Each structure stands twice: as C-alpha cells, then as structure tokens.
Amino acid sequence: NERLPALRQAIDEQNPLTIHIHAGRVFAGLGFLPLLQQGTAVSSSRSMMQLVQCDPAYARRLLDIEGASNLSSIDVLSALDIFTALSELDPHQDYATLAEYMVGKARWMAGNGYHREAVHTTWLHSGNRAAGTEQAGTPDAVEQARALSTQWLSAVGWVGGHALRERISALEAIWAESTTKNIHEMSVSPTL
C-alpha cells in the first residue's frame, strides 16, 4: 500500500532514481503475491519464471508493464550492462556477493530463453541496488546511480509522462485485483 503512492510521487517529481527504486519494489510485491497466495516458496531470482507457470496471463500483464514484452534477448543483455554498473555502485559490501549472483543469474536467463523474465529479476534487484546507493553512497555515486537509472528506464520504455501515468494506472489495477482476490479467498477458506 505504501509502495504504489511512493512510485506515483516519484513519477510526479520526474526523479529517475526514485522511480527505479519504487518500481522495483512494486514489481517485487506484485510478482511475489500470486505465488505466495498459492503457497509457492518464492525465488528472488526466478520468481517470474515461477509466475509464468502458475498464472501466465497475470505474468504477461506484469511483463508488459515492466517493459519486457517488446525486448529482444539482445536488448535485455544490453540493459543488463546497466544493472551490472549499478550493482557495482552500491556501497553495501554485505550485498556484493548477492549482486554478483543476481547479475550472473539475469545474464544466464537472458541468454537461455528467459530474457523477459530476466527483466523482472533485474527490476527487483537493480531497484534495491539503487536504493542502497541513494542511502549510503557518496554524492558522486548517487549521481551515477541517477544516470544509470535514467538509462535503465529508457531501456525498458519507462519514459514520457503519459506512458508513466498509464503504467502506474495499470499497476494500481493489478494491485486492486490481487488484493481483492486474496481477501475473497481468505473469506471462503475453511482453514482460516
């Protein structure tokens, strides 16, 4: 509930760094929710691959909003260079091994027929690396993260006021449907 308004505010402020951060967090939640509702142990690197298996229509909608649907594997591999550079900026050494793993996993996915799913993985983790840099980075690193976020948003088609407003509306619609479905399922569940 807090992430969508934060994303809308970032879009209103036209701040590429905070758009990147909040969009990644929104996509994480929206990608995890249907899996958790079905009792699936969610993978942080393969969650979209899991989602395609459990709810293909929902996954396609989310991939469309993320900007993955129209990208080729070459486009995605090029965009992953941005993810790599952003991962290297995050000063949190605790995440260095995770960032290396996620970059490698996303590259493997993009090169093995899962390039659209790799975009989802990249949104999740690059948003976190952008947040880490914003919170603890030097002013130069924060500026670099802002520039890399601008490049990422461009690579996935998250540019232009009208397009961004359409994307946030689509995200709000998916969120409303997901939470309504969850509430309905909870109200009829004999185990609750």
Rosetta silent file (secondary structure, phi, psi, omega in degrees, C-alpha in Angstrom):
SEQUENCE: NERLPALRQAIDEQNPLTIHIHAGRVFAGLGFLPLLQQGTAVSSSRSMMQLVQCDPAYARRLLDIEGASNLSSIDVLSALDIFTALSELDPHQDYATLAEYMVGKARWMAGNGYHREAVHTTWLHSGNRAAGTEQAGTPDAVEQARALSTQWLSAVGWVGGHALRERISALEAIWAESTTKNIHEMSVSPTL
SCORE:     score description
SCORE:     0.000 S_00000001
   1 L     0.000  -28.749 -179.273    0.000    0.000    0.000 S_00000001
   2 L   -84.648  -27.433 -171.651    2.915    2.365    0.618 S_00000001
   3 H   -74.507  -39.139  179.588    4.911    1.487   -2.487 S_00000001
   4 H   -64.759  -46.372  175.648    2.410    2.492   -5.172 S_00000001
   5 H   -61.093  -35.826  177.990    1.905    6.025   -3.764 S_00000001
   6 H   -65.610  -39.180  177.067    5.700    6.372   -3.442 S_00000001
   7 H   -66.584  -43.513  178.396    6.082    5.347   -7.092 S_00000001
   8 H   -59.412  -42.641  179.047    3.354    7.765   -8.166 S_00000001
   9 H   -64.131  -41.805  178.449    5.119   10.581   -6.275 S_00000001
  10 H   -61.631  -38.839  177.532    8.460    9.695   -7.876 S_00000001
  11 H   -66.457  -43.775  178.481    6.797    9.834  -11.294 S_00000001
  12 H   -60.619  -36.950  179.950    5.174   13.187  -10.465 S_00000001
  13 H   -82.143   -8.339 -178.607    8.582   14.505   -9.379 S_00000001
  14 L    54.780   45.550 -179.152   10.216   13.001  -12.510 S_00000001
  15 L  -103.631  103.571 -174.703   13.001   11.561  -10.375 S_00000001
  16 H   -61.438  -33.017 -178.883   14.541    8.620  -12.269 S_00000001
  17 H   -67.333  -47.738 -179.005   16.385    7.255   -9.236 S_00000001
  18 H   -75.369  -28.274  171.693   13.307    7.039   -7.024 S_00000001
  19 H   -59.617  -47.688 -178.988   11.140    5.814   -9.916 S_00000001
  20 H   -59.776  -47.559 -178.595   13.646    2.983  -10.346 S_00000001
  21 H   -60.525  -53.504 -173.700   13.705    2.201   -6.622 S_00000001
  22 H   -72.912  -34.156  176.782    9.953    2.210   -6.092 S_00000001
  23 H   -64.134  -42.833  177.936    9.068    0.465   -9.361 S_00000001
  24 H   -59.063  -39.751 -179.786   11.437   -2.373   -8.470 S_00000001
  25 H   -71.328  -38.621  177.174    9.773   -2.741   -5.080 S_00000001
  26 H   -63.892  -45.690 -179.781    6.274   -2.634   -6.565 S_00000001
  27 H   -62.937  -36.498  177.491    7.203   -5.293   -9.136 S_00000001
  28 H   -60.182  -50.998 -179.031    8.675   -7.477   -6.402 S_00000001
  29 H   -61.600  -45.446 -178.639    5.457   -7.350   -4.402 S_00000001
  30 H   -69.412  -28.564  176.903    3.195   -7.880   -7.393 S_00000001
  31 H   -77.309  -34.510 -178.061    5.344  -10.750   -8.631 S_00000001
  32 H   -78.954  -34.370 -171.107    5.509  -12.465   -5.258 S_00000001
  33 H   -54.249  -52.001 -179.567    1.855  -12.054   -4.244 S_00000001
  34 H   -64.064  -33.145  179.015    0.238  -14.669   -6.539 S_00000001
  35 H   -67.530  -44.545  178.586    2.995  -17.149   -5.745 S_00000001
  36 H   -64.569  -38.240  178.621    2.568  -16.680   -2.014 S_00000001
  37 H   -61.328  -30.225 -179.983   -1.206  -16.945   -2.374 S_00000001
  38 L   -92.807    2.534  177.605   -0.690  -20.376   -3.953 S_00000001
  39 L    80.559   20.928  179.949    1.759  -21.464   -1.273 S_00000001
  40 L   -85.558  135.743  172.266    4.829  -21.364   -3.530 S_00000001
  41 L   -74.249  114.331 -170.847    8.254  -20.757   -1.999 S_00000001
  42 L   -80.819  133.435  173.639    9.283  -17.674   -3.964 S_00000001
  43 L   -94.081  130.833  179.272   12.702  -17.432   -5.596 S_00000001
  44 L   -70.995  -20.822 -179.890   14.153  -13.929   -5.687 S_00000001
  45 L  -100.935  -27.510 -175.672   15.927  -14.701   -8.950 S_00000001
  46 L  -115.696   19.653 -173.665   13.400  -16.949  -10.703 S_00000001
  47 H   -60.908  -37.576  179.385   10.109  -15.534   -9.430 S_00000001
  48 H   -70.841  -34.185  175.004    8.861  -14.522  -12.874 S_00000001
  49 H   -62.149  -39.588  177.035    9.713  -17.967  -14.236 S_00000001
  50 H   -66.405  -42.237 -177.285    7.615  -19.371  -11.389 S_00000001
  51 H   -65.459  -38.991  177.610    4.828  -16.876  -12.038 S_00000001
  52 H   -58.989  -36.189  179.464    4.648  -17.770  -15.747 S_00000001
  53 H   -72.172  -39.306 -173.552    3.998  -21.363  -14.666 S_00000001
  54 H   -90.096  -29.831 -179.328    1.315  -20.599  -12.072 S_00000001
  55 L  -151.938   79.634 -174.407   -0.537  -17.668  -13.709 S_00000001
  56 H   -59.134  -38.748 -178.302    0.577  -16.993  -17.316 S_00000001
  57 H   -66.091  -44.259  177.833   -1.980  -14.245  -18.021 S_00000001
  58 H   -61.904  -45.260 -179.989   -1.038  -12.311  -14.890 S_00000001
  59 H   -59.040  -43.762  179.393    2.666  -12.765  -15.676 S_00000001
  60 H   -61.163  -42.385  178.956    2.168  -11.394  -19.217 S_00000001
  61 H   -60.996  -44.684 -178.802    0.372   -8.333  -17.858 S_00000001
  62 H   -66.281  -41.593  178.133    3.157   -7.670  -15.389 S_00000001
  63 H   -63.186  -36.745  176.451    5.854   -8.184  -18.031 S_00000001
  64 H   -61.327  -47.160 -178.885    4.034   -5.716  -20.312 S_00000001
  65 H   -65.449  -39.733  179.713    4.018   -3.071  -17.585 S_00000001
  66 H   -64.920  -21.843 -178.982    7.660   -3.747  -16.711 S_00000001
  67 L    96.001   12.571 -175.624    8.601   -3.114  -20.328 S_00000001
  68 L   -85.971  -25.892 -169.004    9.905   -6.615  -21.016 S_00000001
  69 L   -61.279  -33.264 -176.578    7.393   -7.805  -23.598 S_00000001
  70 L   -99.064    8.665 -177.160    8.844   -5.950  -26.578 S_00000001
  71 L   -95.510  139.126  173.003   12.521   -6.517  -25.792 S_00000001
  72 L   -83.905  169.905  177.472   14.717   -8.995  -27.609 S_00000001
  73 H   -63.235  -33.965  177.778   17.348  -11.027  -25.811 S_00000001
  74 H   -65.878  -42.244  176.419   19.983   -8.681  -27.276 S_00000001
  75 H   -58.734  -44.448 -177.347   18.109   -5.659  -25.871 S_00000001
  76 H   -67.196  -43.485  178.122   17.972   -7.305  -22.467 S_00000001
  77 H   -59.962  -38.196  176.905   21.648   -8.276  -22.485 S_00000001
  78 H   -65.375  -42.860  179.307   22.498   -4.664  -23.307 S_00000001
  79 H   -65.086  -29.134  179.874   20.258   -3.418  -20.481 S_00000001
  80 H   -67.017  -21.079  173.654   21.975   -5.820  -18.098 S_00000001
  81 H   -62.693  -35.047  177.538   25.167   -3.800  -18.523 S_00000001
  82 H   -66.280  -44.138  178.112   23.315   -1.001  -16.735 S_00000001
  83 H   -59.404  -43.426  179.603   22.359   -3.416  -13.940 S_00000001
  84 H   -60.319  -47.879 -179.066   25.973   -4.529  -13.615 S_00000001
  85 H   -63.449  -41.317  179.115   27.226   -0.942  -13.322 S_00000001
  86 H   -66.344  -39.203  178.756   24.535   -0.060  -10.793 S_00000001
  87 H   -61.873  -35.853 -179.792   25.289   -3.161   -8.732 S_00000001
  88 H   -72.163  -20.497  179.729   28.925   -2.130   -8.537 S_00000001
  89 H   -78.332  -31.051 -175.083   27.946    1.313   -7.169 S_00000001
  90 L   -60.411  119.128 -175.616   26.053    0.054   -4.113 S_00000001
  91 L   -77.257   -5.162 -179.526   28.460    0.590   -1.187 S_00000001
  92 L   -74.599  102.620 -178.360   26.896   -2.117    0.977 S_00000001
  93 H   -64.826  -24.038  178.158   29.562   -4.798    0.960 S_00000001
  94 H   -60.259  -26.991 -176.328   27.100   -7.223    2.566 S_00000001
  95 H   -98.380    0.996 -175.769   25.289   -7.327   -0.778 S_00000001
  96 H   -59.064  -45.409  179.960   28.334   -7.665   -3.026 S_00000001
  97 H   -67.104  -41.040  177.886   28.033  -11.445   -3.324 S_00000001
  98 H   -62.714  -45.112 -179.991   24.259  -11.224   -3.835 S_00000001
  99 H   -60.658  -43.555  178.208   24.677   -8.552   -6.518 S_00000001
 100 H   -61.213  -43.605  178.553   27.267  -10.672   -8.319 S_00000001
 101 H   -62.039  -46.806 -176.051   24.949  -13.679   -8.149 S_00000001
 102 H   -66.523  -39.700  176.080   21.930  -11.709   -9.403 S_00000001
 103 H   -60.756  -47.597  179.474   23.847  -10.175  -12.305 S_00000001
 104 H   -62.163  -42.051 -179.987   25.087  -13.627  -13.291 S_00000001
 105 H   -64.300  -45.119  179.454   21.626  -15.161  -12.901 S_00000001
 106 H   -62.742  -40.301  177.895   19.974  -12.429  -15.005 S_00000001
 107 H   -65.116  -41.616  177.639   22.619  -12.848  -17.724 S_00000001
 108 H   -60.841  -45.870 -179.966   22.103  -16.615  -17.716 S_00000001
 109 H   -59.932  -46.432 -177.966   18.329  -16.140  -18.007 S_00000001
 110 H   -63.523  -32.782 -178.736   18.686  -13.636  -20.847 S_00000001
 111 H   -87.556   -3.360 -175.120   20.993  -15.954  -22.759 S_00000001
 112 L  -127.256   34.863  173.258   18.849  -19.064  -22.254 S_00000001
 113 L    86.287    7.084 -179.829   15.405  -18.108  -23.474 S_00000001
 114 L  -121.164   39.323 -174.179   14.187  -16.271  -20.377 S_00000001
 115 H   -65.880  -36.351  178.076   15.133  -12.732  -21.346 S_00000001
 116 H   -67.240  -41.535  177.509   11.747  -11.235  -20.450 S_00000001
 117 H   -63.927  -31.283  177.754   11.822  -12.949  -17.080 S_00000001
 118 H   -64.813  -31.365  177.390   15.353  -11.560  -16.617 S_00000001
 119 H   -63.095  -42.988  178.303   13.921   -8.043  -16.860 S_00000001
 120 H   -60.011  -48.820  178.465   11.686   -8.782  -13.861 S_00000001
 121 H   -57.394  -42.291 -178.364   14.651  -10.140  -11.894 S_00000001
 122 H   -67.953  -41.343  176.195   16.674   -7.091  -12.842 S_00000001
 123 H   -55.570  -48.463 -176.693   13.929   -4.656  -11.798 S_00000001
 124 H   -57.590  -51.386 -171.804   13.780   -6.276   -8.358 S_00000001
 125 H   -85.356  -31.184  177.860   17.477   -6.242   -7.660 S_00000001
 126 H   -71.394  -33.074  174.569   18.562   -3.114   -9.502 S_00000001
 127 H   -60.826  -40.193  177.216   15.924   -1.147   -7.585 S_00000001
 128 H   -67.806  -38.889  178.603   17.494   -2.387   -4.358 S_00000001
 129 H   -67.913  -35.885  175.793   20.998   -1.514   -5.540 S_00000001
 130 H   -64.047  -42.296  178.789   19.766    1.980   -6.495 S_00000001
 131 H   -63.992  -42.526  178.063   18.250    2.340   -3.004 S_00000001
 132 H   -60.719  -40.517  179.228   21.479    1.194   -1.367 S_00000001
 133 H   -69.243  -41.273  179.177   23.465    3.729   -3.339 S_00000001
 134 H   -61.972  -39.723 -175.864   20.979    6.514   -2.598 S_00000001
 135 H   -76.870  -37.307 -171.100   21.090    5.770    1.140 S_00000001
 136 H  -126.890    0.891 -176.327   24.800    5.215    1.672 S_00000001
 137 L   -82.409  164.794  174.118   26.631    6.313   -1.435 S_00000001
 138 L   -72.070  162.445  177.482   28.803    9.332   -1.984 S_00000001
 139 H   -55.436  -37.570  177.582   27.260   12.294   -3.838 S_00000001
 140 H   -65.147  -41.333  179.581   29.145   11.198   -6.980 S_00000001
 141 H   -65.697  -38.696  178.810   27.833    7.637   -6.657 S_00000001
 142 H   -64.500  -40.875  176.899   24.283    8.911   -6.199 S_00000001
 143 H   -64.445  -40.049  176.247   24.624   10.997   -9.369 S_00000001
 144 H   -63.942  -40.581  178.433   25.958    7.971  -11.227 S_00000001
 145 H   -63.800  -38.547  177.148   23.043    5.897   -9.904 S_00000001
 146 H   -63.012  -43.994  179.255   20.628    8.578  -11.133 S_00000001
 147 H   -65.262  -42.484  178.601   22.228    8.495  -14.593 S_00000001
 148 H   -66.852  -36.941  176.586   22.161    4.680  -14.681 S_00000001
 149 H   -63.555  -40.450  176.307   18.542    4.682  -13.541 S_00000001
 150 H   -60.037  -42.657  178.310   17.703    7.053  -16.391 S_00000001
 151 H   -64.358  -42.925  179.973   19.397    4.640  -18.804 S_00000001
 152 H   -62.004  -48.600 -179.300   17.547    1.655  -17.320 S_00000001
 153 H   -59.176  -38.420  176.717   14.166    3.400  -17.531 S_00000001
 154 H   -66.739  -42.061 -177.933   14.868    4.268  -21.143 S_00000001
 155 H   -62.289  -32.654 -178.513   15.959    0.710  -21.967 S_00000001
 156 L  -102.895    9.818  174.971   12.658   -0.719  -20.684 S_00000001
 157 L    77.612   22.133  177.977   10.461    2.051  -22.077 S_00000001
 158 L   -93.549   61.650 -178.752    9.680    3.749  -18.804 S_00000001
 159 L  -134.803  153.472  178.300    9.906    7.254  -20.260 S_00000001
 160 L    90.806  130.002 -176.442    7.417   10.003  -21.027 S_00000001
 161 H   -56.667  -46.693 -178.119    4.798   11.431  -18.698 S_00000001
 162 H   -63.649  -45.860 -179.292    1.791    9.896  -20.458 S_00000001
 163 H   -62.560  -40.085 -179.445    3.362    6.426  -20.668 S_00000001
 164 H   -68.869  -37.474  176.605    4.350    6.510  -16.999 S_00000001
 165 H   -64.695  -38.466  176.295    0.859    7.544  -15.918 S_00000001
 166 H   -63.981  -40.435 -179.596   -0.553    4.629  -17.929 S_00000001
 167 H   -65.953  -42.752 -179.498    1.886    2.238  -16.264 S_00000001
 168 H   -66.889  -36.702  176.329    1.058    3.397  -12.752 S_00000001
 169 H   -63.253  -41.784  177.949   -2.669    3.055  -13.508 S_00000001
 170 H   -64.402  -38.975  177.482   -2.092   -0.493  -14.767 S_00000001
 171 H   -65.216  -41.547  178.928   -0.096   -1.305  -11.619 S_00000001
 172 H   -64.228  -36.834  178.498   -2.844    0.054   -9.400 S_00000001
 173 H   -65.925  -44.518  178.540   -5.400   -2.076  -11.275 S_00000001
 174 H   -63.136  -41.916  179.644   -3.333   -5.249  -10.821 S_00000001
 175 H   -60.838  -46.190 -179.585   -2.823   -4.438   -7.150 S_00000001
 176 H   -61.408  -43.003  178.505   -6.567   -3.914   -6.614 S_00000001
 177 H   -64.695  -42.936 -177.754   -7.366   -7.205   -8.371 S_00000001
 178 H   -65.270  -42.798 -178.233   -4.696   -9.110   -6.441 S_00000001
 179 H   -74.352  -34.375  176.153   -5.764   -7.863   -3.052 S_00000001
 180 H   -64.443  -43.898  178.295   -9.461   -8.350   -3.804 S_00000001
 181 H   -60.365  -44.809 -178.931   -8.754  -11.923   -4.911 S_00000001
 182 H   -62.360  -43.585 -179.804   -6.727  -12.526   -1.751 S_00000001
 183 H   -64.397  -42.538  179.332   -9.468  -11.136    0.502 S_00000001
 184 H   -62.356  -46.115 -179.374  -12.110  -13.250   -1.280 S_00000001
 185 H   -62.285  -38.150  179.855  -10.037  -16.406   -0.962 S_00000001
 186 H   -68.041  -35.925 -176.840   -9.433  -15.740    2.723 S_00000001
 187 H   -72.368  -23.528 -179.810  -13.151  -15.184    3.365 S_00000001
 188 H  -105.034   -1.384 -176.838  -14.142  -18.530    1.849 S_00000001
 189 L   -74.161  125.332  179.578  -11.209  -20.590    3.089 S_00000001
 190 L   -72.671  -12.375 -177.502  -12.318  -23.280    5.553 S_00000001
 191 L   -90.044   -8.126 -177.688   -8.879  -23.302    7.193 S_00000001
 192 L   -95.317    0.000    0.000   -8.932  -19.712    8.361 S_00000001
